[in-house]
Amino acid sequence: MLQDILVNCSPYETRVAVVEDGAPQELHVERAVERGRVGNIYLGRVARVLPGMQSAFIDIGLERAAFLHVADVWQPPQPAGTPRTPPRPIEKQVFVGQTLLVQVIKDPIGSKGARLSTQISIAGRQLVYLPQDRHIGVSQKIPSPQREALRERLAALAQQEGATGGFIVRTSAEDADDAELANDIAYLQKIWARIREGAQQQPAPALLHEELTLPQRVLRDMVGENTQAIVVDSREQFEALRAFARAFVPEVLERLRYYEGARPVFDLYNVDEEISRALGRRVELQSGGYLVIDQTEALTTIDVNTGAFVGVRNFEETILKTNLEAALAIARQLRLRNLGGIVVIDFIDMFSDEQRQSVLDELRSHLARDRERTQVGEFSPLGLVEMTRRRMRESLVQRLCEPCHRCHGSGRTRTARTVAYDTLREVLREARRFEPGGFCVRVSGEVADVLRGEAAEHLDALAEFIGKPVSVQPDAALGPEHFDIVLL
């Protein structure tokens, strides 16, 4: 499917939208004050080693220590034919105070620090450089007959260029000539030399290599044969991208466009409206059905409902049509919202295995366009579909929103009546602990109305029981669940 890539730039934020069939499918946001760190290479210092978790916390200069699991500690390759041995315990590989060259493989998400690996990889346009390995791999997306030929060409070029280490041939190198591959090898070798020099000269923690900016990564990683145009609304960024493309990805130069229209470029495809809808729980389907998407820390649940859709022939057809439409919408929402980890989908119950299989096939066909790796299971005995999607960065909600300071992310607050009764109980506790002259209850306006209205007789009975006056004072600064008991 043909796509356009829109790049909206401002001094404080860059946004990229991938538009297919006239609708936004992906949204990427990079802010100047909180750039993503996946791919960055640091010289870190081991802060703690946790044998019980087989992991270590590494200080790389961020607000929270980063996390290194034993499975992400690079191991020297074993000779061919030897049985694979499990990694040595983490406490025998690293120690507190040790300096390590590490790379971020997952951004900090929520309260979790960044995840690290000591296996370094540096991505170029055609190749990925693996300085610690000698293996040459080829993308599985390249047809099998071409893989061996590419592997042999690259091995010869690497030897000719005097390159050490290993390489992975990216899908974009399928039609690359020797000159393009040699240029990529030289470019990656220069980056690695600069990283090694920095590691020897700078004290830990230190940033040694920073991943490309979002617009540069778009040109390197996201532009494919089906990309019609990359539209940029900033003259300065457009010129910078032209220079970058000329040096590294000349084949995309002719598809770069500078947008000079009066309307904001995102307004052409209603991207901002789609962002607003993607931050909500409910997604309307064209037929009248809808999805309800709830995101938790561990997983995401998606519930499919027929809503106002009543069909035209029979109930069975209505359910199947709604589920098929939902499969397309779910695949799109996963990309647009960047939902990752475990996803549980509750499709509407269907009448036959054939219908269930057709819905699964529809879901998988749309997920095939996703750049992140996905895995979809079969229908469970309870009629649920479990799937996973690789999570490399924060979701759209995590990036653009924060938990409500009143409900703290629960989505609910206690009623004014509940808080009023909690207040009465707290006054009784305080009366048993202290001997003040009286009590002043400071509460929100709604709770004050309850205490002075329907609960007034209970308040009077409490004052009589403890033998102290109890007054009520509304305080607009207090949230609906908060109160304060003042001893007089």
C-alpha positions as CSV (number, residue, x, y, z in Angstrom):
1,M,0.0,0.0,0.0
2,L,1.4,3.4,-1.0
3,Q,2.2,5.8,1.8
4,D,3.2,9.4,2.5
5,I,5.4,10.4,5.4
6,L,4.6,13.8,6.9
7,V,7.3,15.6,9.0
8,N,6.0,18.4,11.2
9,C,8.9,20.4,12.8
10,S,9.1,23.0,15.6
11,P,11.9,24.2,17.8
12,Y,10.6,22.1,20.7
13,E,9.1,19.1,19.0
14,T,9.2,17.0,15.8
15,R,6.3,14.8,14.8
16,V,6.2,12.2,12.0
17,A,3.0,10.7,10.7
18,V,2.9,7.7,8.3
19,V,-0.2,8.0,6.1
20,E,-1.7,5.1,4.1
21,D,-4.9,5.2,2.1
22,G,-5.5,8.7,3.4
23,A,-5.4,7.8,7.1
24,P,-2.6,8.1,9.6
25,Q,-1.2,4.7,10.5
26,E,1.8,5.6,12.7
27,L,2.8,8.6,14.8
28,H,6.3,9.3,16.1
29,V,7.0,12.1,18.5
30,E,10.5,13.4,19.5
31,R,10.8,16.3,21.9
32,A,14.0,18.3,22.3
33,V,13.9,17.8,26.1
34,E,13.2,14.1,26.0
35,R,14.7,12.5,22.9
36,G,14.5,8.7,22.7
37,R,17.7,6.9,23.7
38,V,17.4,3.5,21.9
39,G,20.6,3.0,20.0
40,N,22.7,5.4,22.1
41,I,26.0,4.0,23.3
42,Y,27.3,4.9,26.8
43,L,30.3,4.3,29.0
44,G,28.5,3.2,32.2
45,R,29.5,2.3,35.7
46,V,28.0,-0.7,37.5
47,A,26.0,0.6,40.5
48,R,24.5,-2.6,41.9
49,V,24.6,-6.3,41.1
50,L,21.5,-8.4,42.0
51,P,22.3,-12.1,41.8
52,G,18.7,-13.0,42.7
53,M,17.5,-11.3,39.6
54,Q,20.6,-12.1,37.5
55,S,20.8,-8.5,36.6
56,A,22.8,-5.3,37.3
57,F,21.9,-1.6,37.5
58,I,24.2,0.6,35.5
59,D,24.7,4.3,36.0
60,I,24.8,5.9,32.5
61,G,24.1,9.4,33.6
62,L,20.3,9.3,33.4
63,E,17.8,10.1,36.1
64,R,17.3,6.4,36.8
65,A,19.9,3.7,36.7
66,A,19.6,1.5,33.6
67,F,19.0,-2.3,33.7
68,L,21.3,-5.0,32.4
69,H,20.1,-8.6,32.4
70,V,22.5,-11.5,32.2
71,A,20.9,-12.5,28.9
72,D,22.0,-9.2,27.4
73,V,25.6,-9.5,28.4
74,W,27.7,-10.3,25.3
75,Q,29.3,-13.7,25.1
76,P,32.2,-14.7,22.8
77,P,30.9,-16.9,20.0
78,Q,31.4,-20.6,20.6
79,P,33.1,-22.8,18.0
80,A,30.8,-24.4,15.5
81,G,29.6,-27.8,16.6
82,T,30.1,-27.3,20.3
83,P,27.0,-27.6,22.6
84,R,25.5,-24.3,23.6
85,T,26.4,-23.5,27.3
86,P,24.2,-21.2,29.5
87,P,25.7,-17.8,30.3
88,R,27.8,-17.5,33.5
89,P,26.0,-15.9,36.5
90,I,25.9,-12.1,36.4
91,E,27.9,-11.8,39.6
92,K,30.8,-13.6,37.9
93,Q,30.8,-11.3,34.9
94,V,30.4,-7.8,36.4
95,F,31.2,-6.1,39.7
96,V,30.3,-2.8,41.4
97,G,32.4,0.1,40.1
98,Q,33.3,-1.6,36.9
99,T,33.0,0.5,33.7
100,L,31.1,-1.1,30.8
101,L,30.4,-0.1,27.2
102,V,26.7,-0.5,26.9
103,Q,23.9,0.3,24.4
104,V,20.3,1.2,25.1
105,I,17.9,-1.4,23.6
106,K,14.7,-0.1,25.3
107,D,13.8,3.4,26.4
108,P,12.8,4.1,30.0
109,I,9.1,3.3,30.3
110,G,7.1,4.5,33.3
111,S,9.0,3.8,36.5
112,K,11.4,1.4,34.7
113,G,14.9,2.5,33.7
114,A,16.3,1.9,30.2
115,R,17.3,-1.6,29.3
116,L,20.9,-2.2,28.2
117,S,23.0,-4.7,26.3
118,T,26.7,-5.0,26.1
119,Q,26.4,-6.4,22.5
120,I,27.1,-3.2,20.5
121,S,25.4,-2.7,17.1
122,I,25.6,0.4,14.9
123,A,23.1,0.8,12.1
124,G,23.9,2.3,8.8
125,R,21.8,2.7,5.7
126,Q,22.7,-0.7,4.1
127,L,24.4,-2.5,7.0
128,V,24.4,-3.0,10.7
129,Y,27.9,-3.2,12.2
130,L,28.7,-5.7,15.0
131,P,32.2,-4.8,16.2
132,Q,32.4,-7.7,18.7
133,D,31.4,-10.4,16.2
134,R,32.8,-11.8,13.0
135,H,29.6,-13.2,11.7
136,I,28.0,-11.9,8.5
137,G,24.2,-12.2,8.4
138,V,21.6,-11.3,5.8
139,S,18.1,-10.1,6.4
140,Q,15.5,-12.9,6.1
141,K,13.4,-10.5,4.0
142,I,15.9,-10.8,1.1
143,P,15.0,-13.7,-1.2
144,S,17.0,-16.8,-0.4
145,P,19.0,-17.0,-3.8
146,Q,20.4,-13.6,-3.2
147,R,21.5,-14.0,0.4
148,E,24.6,-16.1,-0.2
149,A,25.8,-13.9,-3.0
150,L,25.3,-10.8,-0.8
151,R,27.2,-12.5,2.1
152,E,30.1,-13.4,-0.2
153,R,30.2,-9.9,-1.7
154,L,30.2,-8.2,1.8
155,A,32.9,-10.6,3.2
156,A,35.2,-9.6,0.3
157,L,34.5,-5.9,0.7
158,A,35.0,-6.0,4.4
159,Q,38.4,-7.7,3.9
160,Q,39.3,-5.2,1.2
161,E,38.4,-2.3,3.5
162,G,40.3,-3.8,6.4
163,A,37.2,-3.9,8.6
164,T,37.1,-6.0,11.7
165,G,33.9,-7.3,13.3
166,G,30.7,-8.6,11.7
167,F,27.9,-7.2,9.7
168,I,24.2,-7.7,9.0
169,V,22.9,-6.9,5.6
170,R,19.7,-4.9,5.9
171,T,16.7,-5.3,3.5
172,S,17.5,-1.9,1.9
173,A,20.8,-3.4,0.6
174,E,19.1,-5.9,-1.6
175,D,20.0,-3.9,-4.7
176,A,23.0,-2.0,-3.4
177,D,26.2,-2.0,-5.5
178,D,29.7,-2.6,-4.1
179,A,30.4,1.2,-3.9
180,E,27.4,1.7,-1.6
181,L,28.3,-1.2,0.6
182,A,31.9,0.0,0.8
183,N,30.8,3.5,1.7
184,D,28.6,2.1,4.5
185,I,31.5,0.0,5.8
186,A,33.8,3.0,5.9
187,Y,31.1,5.2,7.6
188,L,30.4,2.6,10.3
189,Q,34.1,2.0,11.0
190,K,34.6,5.7,11.6
191,I,31.8,5.8,14.1
192,W,33.2,2.8,15.9
193,A,36.7,4.4,16.0
194,R,35.2,7.5,17.5
195,I,33.3,5.5,20.2
196,R,36.5,3.6,21.2
197,E,38.5,6.8,21.4
198,G,35.8,8.4,23.6
199,A,35.7,5.3,25.9
200,Q,39.4,5.7,26.5
201,Q,39.4,9.4,27.1
202,Q,36.1,10.2,29.0
203,P,35.2,9.2,32.6
204,A,32.1,7.1,33.2
205,P,29.2,7.8,32.9
206,A,29.4,9.3,29.4
207,L,27.4,9.4,26.2
208,L,29.7,8.2,23.4
209,H,27.3,7.8,20.5
210,E,23.9,9.3,20.0
211,E,21.3,7.8,17.6
212,L,20.2,9.9,14.7
213,T,17.4,12.4,15.1
214,L,13.8,11.3,14.3
215,P,13.7,12.8,10.7
216,Q,17.1,11.2,9.9
217,R,15.9,7.8,11.2
218,V,12.8,8.2,9.0
219,L,15.0,8.5,5.9
220,R,17.3,5.6,7.0
221,D,14.7,3.1,8.3
222,M,11.1,4.0,7.2
223,V,11.3,5.0,3.6
224,G,10.6,2.0,1.3
225,E,9.5,1.2,-2.2
226,N,5.9,2.1,-1.3
227,T,6.8,5.6,0.0
228,Q,5.6,8.2,-2.5
229,A,6.8,11.3,-0.7
230,I,8.4,12.6,2.5
231,V,6.8,16.0,3.1
232,V,8.7,18.4,5.4
233,D,7.1,21.7,6.6
234,S,10.4,23.3,7.8
235,R,12.8,24.9,5.3
236,E,15.7,24.4,7.8
237,Q,14.9,20.8,8.4
238,F,14.2,20.2,4.7
239,E,17.7,21.4,3.8
240,A,19.3,19.4,6.6
241,L,17.5,16.2,5.4
242,R,18.6,16.9,1.8
243,A,22.2,17.1,2.9
244,F,21.8,13.9,5.0
245,A,20.1,12.1,2.1
246,R,22.7,13.2,-0.4
247,A,25.4,11.7,1.8
248,F,23.7,8.5,3.0
249,V,20.5,7.7,1.1
250,P,20.6,9.5,-2.3
251,E,17.8,7.3,-3.6
252,V,15.2,9.1,-1.5
253,L,16.3,12.6,-2.6
254,E,13.7,12.9,-5.4
255,R,10.9,12.0,-2.9
256,L,11.7,14.8,-0.4
257,R,9.2,17.6,-0.6
258,Y,9.1,21.0,1.1
259,Y,5.6,21.9,2.1
260,E,4.8,25.6,1.6
261,G,1.0,25.5,2.1
262,A,-0.9,27.9,4.3
263,R,-2.6,25.1,6.3
264,P,-0.4,23.1,8.7
265,V,0.8,19.9,7.0
266,F,-0.9,17.7,9.6
267,D,-4.3,19.3,8.9
268,L,-4.2,17.8,5.3
269,Y,-4.9,14.3,6.8
270,N,-6.6,15.3,10.1
271,V,-3.6,13.9,12.0
272,D,-4.3,16.0,15.1
273,E,-7.8,14.8,15.3
274,E,-6.6,11.2,15.0
275,I,-4.2,11.9,17.8
276,S,-7.0,13.1,20.0
277,R,-9.1,10.0,19.2
278,A,-6.1,7.7,19.9
279,L,-5.8,9.1,23.4
280,G,-9.3,7.9,24.2
281,R,-10.6,4.5,25.2
282,R,-13.3,4.2,22.6
283,V,-12.8,3.7,18.9
284,E,-15.8,4.0,16.6
285,L,-16.1,1.6,13.7
286,Q,-17.8,2.7,10.4
287,S,-20.5,0.1,10.7
288,G,-21.6,1.5,14.1
289,G,-19.7,-1.0,16.3
290,Y,-16.8,0.1,18.5
291,L,-13.7,-0.9,20.3
292,V,-12.8,-0.3,23.9
293,I,-9.1,-0.2,24.5
294,D,-7.7,-0.2,28.0
295,Q,-3.9,0.0,28.6
296,T,-2.3,-1.2,31.8
297,E,1.3,-1.5,32.8
298,A,1.5,-5.2,32.0
299,L,-0.9,-5.6,29.1
300,T,-3.6,-4.1,26.8
301,T,-7.1,-5.3,26.5
302,I,-9.3,-4.7,23.5
303,D,-13.1,-5.3,23.6
304,V,-15.1,-5.5,20.4
305,N,-18.8,-4.5,20.5
306,T,-21.6,-4.3,17.9
307,G,-22.9,-1.1,19.3
308,A,-25.5,0.5,17.0
309,F,-24.8,-1.9,14.1
310,V,-27.8,-4.3,13.6
311,G,-26.8,-5.7,10.2
312,V,-29.0,-6.3,7.2
313,R,-29.5,-10.1,7.0
314,N,-29.0,-12.0,10.2
315,F,-27.3,-11.8,13.6
316,E,-24.5,-14.2,12.5
317,E,-23.5,-12.0,9.6
318,T,-23.6,-8.9,11.8
319,I,-21.1,-10.4,14.2
320,L,-18.8,-11.6,11.5
321,K,-18.8,-8.3,9.7
322,T,-18.1,-6.4,12.9
323,N,-15.3,-8.6,13.9
324,L,-13.7,-8.4,10.4
325,E,-13.9,-4.6,10.5
326,A,-12.5,-4.6,14.1
327,A,-9.5,-6.7,13.0
328,L,-8.5,-3.9,10.6
329,A,-9.1,-1.2,13.2
330,I,-7.1,-3.1,15.9
331,A,-4.1,-3.5,13.6
332,R,-4.2,0.2,12.9
333,Q,-4.7,1.2,16.5
334,L,-1.7,-0.9,17.6
335,R,0.5,1.0,15.2
336,L,-1.0,4.4,15.8
337,R,-0.9,4.1,19.6
338,N,2.3,2.1,19.6
339,L,0.8,-0.5,21.9
340,G,3.3,-3.2,22.9
341,G,3.7,-6.2,25.1
342,I,0.8,-8.6,25.7
343,V,-2.5,-7.7,24.0
344,V,-5.7,-9.6,24.7
345,I,-8.6,-9.2,22.2
346,D,-12.2,-10.1,23.1
347,F,-13.9,-10.4,19.7
348,I,-17.7,-11.0,19.7
349,D,-18.5,-14.7,20.1
350,M,-18.8,-16.4,16.7
351,F,-20.8,-19.5,15.6
352,S,-18.2,-21.5,13.7
353,D,-14.5,-22.3,13.6
354,E,-14.5,-21.1,9.9
355,Q,-15.6,-17.7,11.0
356,R,-13.1,-17.5,13.8
357,Q,-10.3,-18.5,11.4
358,S,-11.4,-15.8,8.8
359,V,-11.1,-13.2,11.6
360,L,-7.7,-14.4,12.6
361,D,-6.5,-14.4,9.0
362,E,-7.8,-10.8,8.6
363,L,-6.0,-9.7,11.7
364,R,-2.7,-11.3,10.7
365,S,-2.9,-9.9,7.2
366,H,-3.2,-6.3,8.5
367,L,-0.5,-6.9,11.1
368,A,1.9,-8.0,8.4
369,R,2.3,-4.3,7.5
370,D,3.5,-3.5,11.0
371,R,7.2,-2.7,11.2
372,E,7.3,-4.1,14.8
373,R,7.3,-7.8,15.3
374,T,4.0,-9.3,16.2
375,Q,2.8,-12.8,17.1
376,V,-0.8,-13.9,17.2
377,G,-2.2,-17.0,18.9
378,E,-5.4,-18.9,18.2
379,F,-8.7,-18.4,19.9
380,S,-8.7,-19.6,23.5
381,P,-11.5,-21.8,25.0
382,L,-12.9,-18.5,26.4
383,G,-13.0,-16.9,23.0
384,L,-10.1,-14.6,23.5
385,V,-7.1,-13.9,21.2
386,E,-3.8,-13.4,22.8
387,M,-1.0,-11.7,20.8
388,T,2.3,-9.8,21.4
389,R,3.8,-6.8,19.8
390,R,7.4,-5.8,20.3
391,R,7.6,-2.7,22.6
392,M,10.7,-0.5,21.9
393,R,9.4,2.8,23.2
394,E,6.6,4.4,25.1
395,S,3.1,4.2,23.8
396,L,1.4,7.3,22.5
397,V,-0.6,7.7,25.8
398,Q,2.6,7.4,27.9
399,R,4.4,9.9,25.7
400,L,1.7,12.6,25.6
401,C,-0.3,12.0,28.9
402,E,0.3,11.6,32.6
403,P,-1.9,10.1,35.3
404,C,-4.6,12.3,36.6
405,H,-3.4,14.1,39.8
406,R,-6.9,13.6,41.3
407,C,-7.5,9.9,40.6
408,H,-3.8,9.0,40.2
409,G,-4.6,7.0,37.1
410,S,-7.4,4.9,38.4
411,G,-10.0,6.7,36.3
412,R,-12.3,6.9,39.3
413,T,-12.7,9.0,42.4
414,R,-14.7,8.2,45.5
415,T,-18.1,9.8,45.8
416,A,-18.6,12.9,48.0
417,R,-20.8,10.8,50.3
418,T,-18.0,8.2,50.7
419,V,-15.4,10.9,51.5
420,A,-17.9,12.5,54.0
421,Y,-18.3,9.3,55.9
422,D,-14.5,8.7,55.9
423,T,-14.1,12.2,57.4
424,L,-16.5,11.4,60.2
425,R,-14.6,8.2,61.0
426,E,-11.3,10.1,61.1
427,V,-12.7,12.8,63.5
428,L,-13.7,9.9,65.8
429,R,-10.2,8.5,65.7
430,E,-8.6,11.8,66.4
431,A,-10.9,12.4,69.3
432,R,-9.8,9.2,70.9
433,R,-6.1,10.1,70.5
434,F,-6.1,13.8,71.5
435,E,-8.1,16.2,73.8
436,P,-8.5,19.4,71.7
437,G,-11.1,22.1,72.3
438,G,-12.8,21.1,69.0
439,F,-12.4,20.0,65.4
440,C,-12.5,21.9,62.0
441,V,-13.1,19.6,59.0
442,R,-11.6,21.1,55.8
443,V,-13.1,19.4,52.7
444,S,-13.9,20.1,49.1
445,G,-17.1,22.0,48.3
446,E,-19.1,18.8,47.3
447,V,-18.2,17.0,50.5
448,A,-19.0,20.1,52.6
449,D,-22.5,20.1,51.0
450,V,-23.0,16.4,52.0
451,L,-21.8,17.1,55.6
452,R,-24.1,20.1,56.0
453,G,-27.0,18.4,54.2
454,E,-27.9,14.8,54.4
455,A,-25.1,14.0,56.9
456,A,-25.8,16.9,59.2
457,E,-27.6,14.8,61.8
458,H,-24.7,12.3,61.8
459,L,-22.2,15.2,62.3
460,D,-24.3,16.6,65.2
461,A,-24.5,13.1,66.7
462,L,-20.7,12.7,66.4
463,A,-20.1,16.1,68.1
464,E,-22.4,15.1,70.9
465,F,-20.8,11.7,71.3
466,I,-17.2,13.0,71.6
467,G,-18.3,16.1,73.5
468,K,-16.5,18.5,71.2
469,P,-17.8,20.9,68.6
470,V,-17.1,19.9,64.9
471,S,-17.3,22.6,62.2
472,V,-17.1,22.2,58.4
473,Q,-15.0,24.5,56.2
474,P,-15.0,24.2,52.4
475,D,-11.6,24.5,50.7
476,A,-11.4,24.8,46.9
477,A,-7.7,23.8,47.0
478,L,-8.6,20.3,48.2
479,G,-9.4,17.5,45.7
480,P,-12.6,15.5,45.9
481,E,-11.0,12.7,47.9
482,H,-8.8,14.8,50.2
483,F,-9.7,16.3,53.6
484,D,-7.9,17.8,56.5
485,I,-8.8,17.5,60.2
486,V,-7.7,20.6,62.2
487,L,-7.5,20.4,66.0
488,L,-8.7,23.5,67.7
